[in-house]
Amino acid sequence: MDPFQESQRTLDLLRERIEDSPLSRREIAVRAGLSRGGLGRLLAGRSELHLWQLLDVLAVLGEDPATFLRKAFRPPRPRRTATGRDPHDLAVNDDVVRIYGLGIASIRELRRRLGRCEEALAELGERLQASARS
C-alpha cells in the first residue's frame, strides 16, 4: 500500500472515531490544542497530520493509540497462514503493543515535563522583570 492510501485510511478511521464521539468537533479541537479550522483541514487532508496531533486527538477521544494504529494499518484483505491466523496478527504481538505503549507513555511524560519547564521559565522571566523594575 502506498503512503497516500495509508494516510487516507488513518484519516478515515480518525473521522469515524470523531463522528462516533459525543463531543463536538470544536470541543475535540480545543481539548487537543488545535483550532477548529485546523482540525477540519487535517480531516480533509488539506494539512499534514503530525504524530503529536494524532496522539492529542486520540487522547481527547479516549482512544488507545496502539489499538488505533493497529486497526489503521491492518491489511485490507487479511491473508491466512497454514494455521488460519492473520500474519499481521503474528507480527504485532503483545510485546510490540506493550513496547509501543511504553513509548507513548514516555512521550506524554516528556510533554508534561516540557510544560513544567515552560512554566518555570515564564515565572523566572516575570521575576527578572520585577526585579529590574525595582
N, C-alpha and C positions, 0 to 999 in steps of 0.2 A: 504494500500500500504506500502511496506517495505521501509526502508531508502535508500537502494540501488536504487530502482526504482525511488524514489523521486529525488535522486541526478542525476540520468540519465536524467530524464525529465527536470531538471533545466539546465543541460549541453547541452541537445539537443536544448532547447529553446535559450540558450545563443549562441550556434554555429549558429543557424538560424539568430539571430539578427546581429551577426558579419558578416555573409555572405551577408546579405542584406545591410550592411553599405557601403558607398562609400570609407571608409577608409581601408587601408591595415591592415592586422593583425599586421604587425610590428609597424605601426603608432598607432594602438589601444593599443598595449602592452606598447610602450614608454609613451604615454599620461596617461596610467593607472599606470605607475610606475613599470611595470613588464618587464622582459626580454622577447624577442620573444620566446625563448625556454620555458620560464616559462609559458607563455600563452598557448603554444602548449601542454605542459604537463597537464595543467589544463583542457583544452578542450578534451584531450584524456583520461582523468580520471586517469592519472598516478601520479597526485599530488592532494592533498586535496584542495578543493576550500574553502577559508575562506570568511566570510561575507564581510570583508573590500575589498577583491579583487573583489568580485562580484559587490559591490557598486561602486568601482572605474571604472570598465569596463562599467557598465551601465551608469555612468556619462559621460564617453567619448562618448558613443553611443547616449547620449541624451535621454535615456530610463528612465521612471519613475519607481523606484524600487517597489513601491506598486503595480502598474499595472503589472509589470513583474512577481512578486512573486504570485500575484493572478492568473495569467494565468498558471504559472508553477505548482501550486498546486491545480488546478481545477481538480475535479474528472474526470477520463477518460470518464465515461458514466454517464451523469447527471441523477439523479433520479428526478422525478417531485412530487410535493406535490399536494394535492387536488385542490389547486388554480392554478396549472400548472406552478408554479415557481420552479426554481432550488433551493434546500435547501442550497446549498453552497452560492448562492447569498443572501439568507436571513441572513446567519451567517456573511458574510463580507459586512457590510453595509457602508454607507458613513462615519459614525463616526469612525469606525475601520480604514478605509483608511486614514482619516484625522489625527487620533492619530498616526498611523504608519508614516505618512509623517512628523509629528512633531518630532518623534524620529529620523528619518533620518536627518532632518534639524539640530537637536541637535548634532548628531554625526559629521556632517560636520563642525559645528561651533567649536566643541571641537578639531577636527583635525586642523582647521585653527589656533586656539589659541595655540595648541601644536607646530605648525610650527613657530609661532611668538616667543614662549618661547625658542625653539631650536636656533633660530636666535639670540635672545638676549644673550643666554648662550655662543654661539660661539663668539659674539662680546666682551663679558666680558672676555672670555678666551684670546682673542687677546690683549685686553687692559692690562690684567695682565702680559702677556708675554712681551709686550712692556715696561711696567714699570719696570719689573725685569731686562731687558737688560740695562735700563738707570740708 
